[in-house]
Amino acid sequence: MRTPCPQARADPETRVAVSTGSRPQILDRIGALLRMDDGTGGGEALRCDRVFNRWALRVHAFQRATNPALGRFWSAESSDWRRIPPLPVRAFRDMPLASGPAEAVFRTSGTTGGRTRRGEHHLPSLDLYRAAARDNYRRHLLVPTDPGPNRASRNRHTLIALVARPRAAPDSSLSAMVGFIAEEPEIAARHWAFDRERGIDLQAVRRAAAQSRDPVLLIATAFALVQLLDALEGLPLILPAGSRIMETGGFKGRVAEVDRTELYRRVDSFLGVPCSHIVNEYGMTEMLSQAYDAVAGEGLPPDRRLHRFPPWVRTRALDSAGLSLLPPGEPGLLAHFDLANAASVCHILTEDLGFTTADGCVRLLGRASGADLRGCSLTAESFLRRVAPSRASSHSPPPPPNPS
C-alpha cells in the first residue's frame, strides 16, 4: 500500500520554483519537484496518491495539448491517472513523440524490432533526465564504503565504465546517465573501457583497477559484464575492498539468458565483489526514471530481490490480452506512469513481464513474446489508426482499453 497522504504536508506545487523563460512552466515545475529533498529523498510527497494524481493529470493535460499524436490517442480528459491508456513502447518506433523540439534523441538497441526500426525517445529537456536519475543513483550506488566515523572521507570511488563515452554514443540513454555519475563529487577518477565496435578494453580495466586507491564503481550491461569475466580467462582481477557494481539490462538479441545467481557468483570469484555489493538497475530508453533492486553493500540474494522506483513513478501489471489491471503478485505486462517523462509520453506499456507487490515494488520476469503481446499489439495498432491511418493495418481493432 502507498503511504497515506499526511494532513500536514502541503501539495509540493506550492513550493516549486517556476521558470519565466521560454520553456513550458510544467517542465520546470516537474524538474524542481524531482530535485526536492525533504530529508528522505527527492519528491517524497509524491508517495501520496492524491498528490501524485494531481501531478499526473497536469502532465497528461500538457501532453495532450502540445503533442498532436497524443492528443488524438488520448482524446478525452481524465480524473484519474489509472484511466489514462498507456502507450505501447513500440509506438516510439513509428514517430517522434515529444512536446517540443528535442535537445537529445535516445535510440533503443533495435535487438527486438530489427535494426531498421529502432525506437526513438525525443527529449526536449535533458535536465529532466538528470533530475530523475540523480537522487536515485546516489542513494543506491554512491553510498559510503563503511559505517564508521570517517564516512565523508571514505566516500570516494573510481569509476570504471563498460559503456561507451557519452560523446561517442550521444544516442545512448545509458551512456548519458553514466556521464552524469562521472561528474559526481564522489568520483575521484573515471575510466571508460568500452567501444561499441570492439567491445570491452580489458587492459584499460586492469590499469584502472591497479591504479585505484579507492573502491571501484564498475558500471556495465549484463552482456559486457559477461564479456569481462570471459576475457579474464580464469585469472582473477580482484577490485579494492568496498567496490561495487551496477549491472543493467539483459542479454536480449545477444546470447542465451544467463542465470543472475551464477553471474554474481562469478563476479565474486573473479572480481572480488560480493553479491551484497552488486546492484541491478532497471531502465529503458523510453523512460527517464530507473528502478534499483538494492543499495550497494546491502543486496540480498538475486532470487529475493525486488525493484523499486522513485516516488514519481507508478507501476502496474496488466493482463496481456485485455490490459485489465492485475492484483499484486499476478504476472502481466508492466505499465509505468513516469512524471519525469513530462516532455514525451508519461504513461507507457512495456514488453516486460513482471508483477507488483502491495507496497509498490516490482519483480521482473523477463521479456514478453508471442501471445503475451496481443493486448500491446492491439493498442499500438489503435494508436496508429488514430494518428496516422495510412500507416496502420487495414484491420480495425477495438479502441485502446482503459485499465482500471
Number of C-alpha atoms within 10 A of each C-alpha: 7 12 11 10 16 9 6 6 9 12 17 17 15 7 12 17 14 16 14 9 8 6 12 15 14 17 23 21 18 27 24 22 25 28 19 20 13 10 7 8 16 22 22 18 24 24 18 18 16 15 16 20 16 17 23 25 19 14 25 23 16 18 25 20 14 15 18 15 21 22 19 15 21 21 11 10 14 13 11 13 23 18 13 23 20 27 24 21 24 23 20 21 18 16 16 18 22 22 23 17 11 17 11 16 18 20 20 21 18 14 13 14 13 11 11 8 17 19 25 23 28 24 26 20 22 16 16 24 21 21 21 28 22 18 18 19 21 14 14 20 21 21 21 20 22 13 9 9 8 11 13 13 10 18 19 22 27 24 28 24 24 29 25 24 21 18 11 12 16 16 19 21 24 23 20 22 17 21 19 16 21 19 12 13 11 20 18 18 18 19 18 19 21 21 15 11 7 7 15 23 15 17 10 15 20 15 11 21 22 13 10 17 15 22 22 26 25 22 22 26 20 21 19 20 21 16 15 21 20 12 13 14 9 11 12 15 17 17 22 18 13 21 24 30 25 23 20 21 16 18 16 14 12 9 9 9 13 13 9 15 13 11 16 20 15 20 23 18 17 19 21 19 24 19 23 19 22 30 25 26 20 18 17 16 20 24 23 25 26 19 21 24 23 24 21 25 22 13 18 17 13 19 9 9 17 20 18 22 21 22 21 24 23 21 21 26 28 25 21 23 16 16 25 17 19 19 16 16 14 14 20 26 27 24 26 20 22 25 32 27 27 28 28 27 28 25 27 22 26 22 21 19 22 22 25 24 17 11 11 19 20 25 19 17 13 13 16 17 12 6 11 18 19 16 22 26 18 19 25 22 25 23 23 19 21 18 17 13 13 10 11 16 12 10 9 11 14 10 14 22 17 14 17 14
